[in-house]
Amino acid sequence: MKKVIIIDDKQNLQQSWKNQLQGKAEVVSATSLSQAREQFAAHPDVALVVMDACVDNTDDMIDSIPLTKEIRARFAGPMLATSMSQRYRQKLMESGCDHECGKLDVVRKILEILGA
């Protein structure tokens, strides 16, 4: 089963996505940028990275661009930008993500990318 790391600060969304992906993908969750760095280092066999635009910033400002660039420099696999904001998703695409979608389409897009 392919492994996906989902970086998103909303724990309720993380749990919902994990439940929907059960049996289709192994989900590794990170709810902060520092936890994302730790999880990415601990799971070098990840097949897909899902990156939210606003993770640690409580002002709804995009704060995951540095981490997106950092992961892209070491990870050749697909990266999925997710946010309710099209503008934020575009910024993540410019920073190294290959795919983008809104929060409501994350599970569908993960399965599409993984070919599951």
C-alpha positions as CSV (number, residue, x, y, z in Angstrom):
1,M,0.0,0.0,0.0
2,K,1.4,3.4,-0.9
3,K,2.2,5.9,1.8
4,V,0.9,9.5,1.8
5,I,2.0,12.3,4.2
6,I,-0.8,14.8,4.7
7,I,0.4,18.2,6.2
8,D,-2.7,20.1,7.4
9,D,-3.4,21.7,10.8
10,K,-7.0,20.7,10.8
11,Q,-7.1,17.5,12.8
12,N,-10.8,16.9,12.0
13,L,-10.0,17.0,8.3
14,Q,-7.0,14.8,8.8
15,Q,-9.1,12.1,10.5
16,S,-11.8,12.3,7.9
17,W,-9.4,11.9,5.1
18,K,-7.6,9.1,6.9
19,N,-10.9,7.2,7.4
20,Q,-11.8,7.6,3.7
21,L,-8.4,6.4,2.6
22,Q,-8.4,3.4,4.9
23,G,-7.4,0.3,2.9
24,K,-6.4,2.4,-0.1
25,A,-3.3,4.3,1.2
26,E,-1.3,4.4,4.4
27,V,-1.7,7.9,5.8
28,V,1.0,9.7,7.9
29,S,-0.3,12.9,9.5
30,A,1.4,16.1,10.4
31,T,-0.4,19.0,11.9
32,S,2.5,21.5,12.1
33,L,5.4,22.4,9.9
34,S,7.9,21.0,12.5
35,Q,6.0,17.8,12.7
36,A,5.9,17.6,8.9
37,R,9.7,17.9,8.8
38,E,10.0,15.1,11.4
39,Q,7.5,12.8,9.6
40,F,9.0,13.4,6.2
41,A,12.5,12.4,7.6
42,A,11.0,9.4,9.3
43,H,9.2,8.1,6.2
44,P,11.5,8.2,3.2
45,D,9.3,5.8,1.4
46,V,6.4,8.2,1.1
47,A,4.7,8.1,-2.4
48,L,2.8,11.5,-2.2
49,V,3.0,14.7,-0.1
50,V,-0.2,16.6,0.5
51,M,0.6,20.2,1.5
52,D,-1.8,22.7,3.0
53,A,-1.0,26.4,2.5
54,C,-1.6,27.7,6.0
55,V,-0.4,25.3,8.7
56,D,1.2,27.1,11.6
57,N,0.0,30.6,11.0
58,T,-3.1,31.5,12.8
59,D,-3.7,34.6,10.7
60,D,-4.6,32.5,7.6
61,M,-1.5,33.6,5.8
62,I,0.4,31.1,3.6
63,D,3.3,29.8,5.6
64,S,4.2,26.4,4.1
65,I,6.2,27.7,1.0
66,P,9.6,27.2,2.6
67,L,8.8,23.6,3.6
68,T,7.3,23.0,0.2
69,K,10.6,24.1,-1.4
70,E,12.6,22.1,1.1
71,I,10.7,18.9,0.4
72,R,10.8,19.4,-3.3
73,A,14.6,19.7,-3.2
74,R,14.7,16.1,-1.8
75,F,11.6,14.5,-3.1
76,A,11.0,13.7,-6.8
77,G,7.5,12.3,-6.3
78,P,4.2,14.0,-6.6
79,M,3.2,16.9,-4.3
80,L,-0.4,18.0,-3.9
81,A,-1.2,21.6,-2.9
82,T,-4.4,22.0,-1.0
83,S,-6.2,25.1,0.3
84,M,-9.6,26.7,0.0
85,S,-7.9,29.6,-1.7
86,Q,-7.0,29.2,-5.4
87,R,-4.4,31.9,-5.0
88,Y,-2.7,30.0,-2.2
89,R,-2.7,26.8,-4.2
90,Q,-1.1,28.6,-7.1
91,K,1.7,29.9,-4.8
92,L,2.3,26.3,-3.7
93,M,2.4,25.1,-7.3
94,E,5.0,27.8,-8.0
95,S,7.0,26.5,-5.0
96,G,7.2,22.9,-6.2
97,C,3.8,21.1,-6.0
98,D,2.7,19.3,-9.1
99,H,-1.1,19.1,-8.5
100,E,-3.7,21.2,-6.7
101,C,-7.2,20.9,-5.3
102,G,-9.5,22.4,-2.8
103,K,-10.0,20.7,0.6
104,L,-13.3,19.0,-0.5
105,D,-11.4,17.1,-3.3
106,V,-8.4,15.9,-1.4
107,V,-9.3,12.2,-1.1
108,R,-10.4,12.0,-4.8
109,K,-7.2,13.7,-5.9
110,I,-5.0,11.5,-3.7
111,L,-6.6,8.4,-5.2
112,E,-6.3,9.8,-8.7
113,I,-2.6,10.6,-8.3
114,L,-1.8,7.2,-6.7
115,G,-3.8,5.4,-9.4
116,A,-5.8,3.7,-6.6
